[in-house]
Amino acid sequence: MTSLSPALDAHLARAQVTLFVAVEIVLPSATIRLLDGAGVLTFDSRTFTGRDPVYGVLGPIEPLTDGLDAEAPRVTISLLPPTNTAAATLAAPAAQGSAVSLWFGAVDTATGLVVDAPDLFFVGEVDVPTLRVGKGSRVLEYEVASVWERFFRNDEGARLTDAFHQSVYPGEKGLEFVTDVQRQLPWGADLPRPGAITDTRTGPLDYARRFGGADLV
């Protein structure tokens, strides 16, 4: 029993199978959908080609590696951009964080169609782009981190203020009148919580009674 669909699992048991890997990269200025070979395939309302007219073709895809205890799984994807302009766009700072998805599937050679539902085996985001230029060659390598990378991000910028609160929850004004907190509120810890806080304009406020935020006090 595998995680693949029954139809794809059965097709892979054949003596001869045509496999493919499809890659989607969602840049700020364009969405690139490429195959690891020639041809055109459509599945999941997406069309993938062997060559993008602007950004070129896929190069080698390094094997997926497991992360350590403080790292998320990663994969390295290579692109062969045909022009310096394309390479500059792919390596631009704005490309960092772009969503990347990889599928594995098979093609029915009798019909030329994708067999059932390809397996979405990796979802991540661009971490480090590296442009390697040599004599007669131009290779753009994307080191792509799994979406689990986000679990390692800290909250150093988090503040118990109206501005920060609304940056996360636009229009939610539970902290609108809290201008100066005099008592420390535990943040992200299971500790005793004070029943009131102080606002410099209105004096002591029963936060739970006035703002309906009983879970915060």
Disulfide bonds with the S-S distance in Angstrom:
none
